[in-house]
Amino acid sequence: MEINVDFTTVVFVLFISTVIVYVMVSRTQQKRRLEKNGLRTEGIIVDLEFDRWSRISVYYPVVRYQTLDKENIRRKYSVGNYPASYEIGEKVIVIYNKDDTDDFILKKIH
């Protein structure tokens, strides 16, 4: 049996694989940094934003929380899933960067 794969396909697959690994490493580093140095507060999922990316449908949770400085924040989380990992009204732990409230992660309350 002969398998024909052109050079463009190989390069494309390698590129996509590299991007996926880069994103995974970046997210892991962000999680470690925030878990070590971030501030923790309770938040609530107030919305789920639906995004259709190619053939993949993804739900991104929108969280509302108050910083320790009493600033009210509403942000769309950069990590989406299908099916949705969170439900509207669900309480979560928000770990955020005190200098950049766009830099945060969510953790489920068990």
C-alpha positions in Angstrom: 0.0 0.0 0.0 1.4 3.4 -1.0 0.7 6.6 1.0 1.0 9.9 -0.8 1.5 12.9 1.4 2.5 16.2 -0.1 5.0 18.6 1.5 2.4 21.3 2.2 0.3 18.9 4.2 3.3 17.9 6.4 4.3 21.5 7.0 0.7 22.5 7.8 0.4 19.6 10.3 3.7 20.5 11.9 2.7 24.1 12.2 -0.6 23.4 13.8 1.0 20.9 16.2 3.6 23.6 17.2 0.9 26.2 17.8 -1.0 23.7 20.0 2.0 22.9 22.1 2.9 26.6 22.4 -0.6 27.4 23.7 -0.6 24.5 26.1 2.8 25.5 27.6 1.8 29.2 27.8 -1.5 28.3 29.6 0.4 26.0 32.0 2.9 28.7 32.8 0.1 31.2 33.4 -1.7 28.8 35.7 1.4 28.2 37.8 2.3 31.9 38.0 -1.2 32.9 39.0 -1.6 30.0 41.5 1.7 31.1 43.1 1.3 34.9 43.0 -2.3 35.7 42.1 -5.1 37.0 44.3 -8.1 34.8 44.9 -11.8 35.8 45.1 -15.1 34.3 44.4 -16.9 35.0 41.1 -20.0 33.9 39.3 -20.6 32.8 35.8 -23.0 35.4 34.3 -23.1 34.4 30.7 -21.8 31.8 28.2 -20.6 33.3 24.9 -21.0 30.9 21.9 -18.4 31.0 19.2 -18.4 28.8 16.1 -14.8 28.2 15.0 -14.7 26.3 11.7 -16.7 23.1 12.5 -16.2 23.4 16.2 -18.7 25.1 18.5 -17.3 26.5 21.7 -18.8 28.1 24.8 -16.7 30.7 26.7 -17.8 31.5 30.2 -18.2 35.2 31.2 -17.3 35.8 34.9 -18.2 38.6 37.2 -16.1 39.2 40.3 -15.0 41.9 42.7 -11.3 42.5 43.2 -9.9 42.9 46.7 -9.8 46.6 45.9 -13.6 46.5 45.5 -13.4 47.0 41.7 -16.3 45.1 39.8 -15.0 43.1 36.9 -16.8 41.3 34.1 -14.6 39.3 31.7 -14.8 36.6 29.1 -12.6 33.7 29.9 -10.1 32.9 27.2 -10.7 29.1 27.5 -13.8 27.7 25.9 -15.2 24.2 25.7 -17.9 22.2 24.1 -20.0 21.2 25.8 -19.8 24.2 28.2 -17.6 23.5 31.3 -19.6 26.0 33.4 -23.2 26.9 33.9 -24.7 30.4 34.2 -25.1 31.1 37.9 -22.3 28.8 38.9 -19.9 30.1 41.6 -16.2 29.8 40.8 -12.8 30.8 42.3 -11.1 33.5 40.2 -7.3 33.8 40.6 -6.2 37.1 39.0 -3.2 39.3 38.5 -3.6 42.4 40.8 -1.9 44.5 38.1 -3.9 43.2 35.1 -7.5 42.0 35.7 -7.5 40.5 32.2 -5.0 38.0 33.4 -7.0 35.4 35.3 -7.9 31.8 35.6 -11.0 30.1 36.8 -11.3 27.1 39.2 -14.4 25.2 40.0 -15.6 25.2 43.6 -15.9 21.5 44.7 
